[in-house]
Amino acid sequence: MSFWICATCAVEHAEQVEVCAICADERQWVPADGQQWTTLEELAAAGYRVKVKEVEPDLYGVTSEPGAGIGQQSMLVRTSEGNLLWDPIGYLDDDAVQAVRELGDVAAVIASHPHMFGVQVEWSRRLGGVPVYVSEADASWIARPDPVIQTWSGTLDLLPGVTLIQPGGHFPGSAVVHWAAGADGKGVILAGDTIFANPDRTSVSFMRSYPNRIPLSGAVVDRVAKSLDVFEYDRLYGNFGGSIPVDARQVVRFSADRHAAWARGDYDHLT
Ligand SMILES: [Zn+2]
């Protein structure tokens, strides 16, 4: 056994510590019965399996059943120059690696923010030691350091038509990916929960903490929305299977303005 997985958030750790720092942070939670650690072997024995499904042409969702940790959906984007594995899940096995490899060579593994680190180093190792990019601003959350990890900040041209952007907000390094060829060439944003795709499919949210409901200021939300202004996109995918199927650019702008207006008190008469 070479590493440990936090049973609550499914982020890999080189060593067991008293409590997972990601879970102990005000944005997450430690379960009432305390810190629990697990391993890939234990999860496999418990019946965990990985599912890969097409979301749209050249975009695949990768999930585990049951959901490891907080149960995110990874996204695999295919390009002619290699693929991107985004928000890697906290579980893998031989079948999962084979299914991902069958879709083409992975060129990079990237999480939108530390809650989505999953077993990112393990994915890299099993996919040939490809780079794992971690935002410089969030590098202190890395619990399994490894030479495959490279830090970045600002904007990174990853692959043809695939750009990594750092709007921040939820975490200082919170990132999104712009994929120009997505949505039939109208453009896609893979938002993680830097921008959260709401269940109504026509609005998004921006929070410091989603489970503990800690808000961001109107100014920060405006900055996050503005950071995407230079990109054309029509669709947005969140990290838990939610999406804004159409008009996502307008939805992000409208939702940021609505957030700022509520935070400012414009609608206090409705409360
Ligand atoms: Zn944790």
Boltz pocket constraint, residues with backbone or C-beta under 6 A from the ligand:
constraints:
  - pocket:
      binder: B
      contacts: [[A, 6], [A, 7], [A, 8], [A, 9], [A, 10], [A, 11], [A, 20], [A, 21], [A, 22], [A, 23]]
      max_distance: 6.0
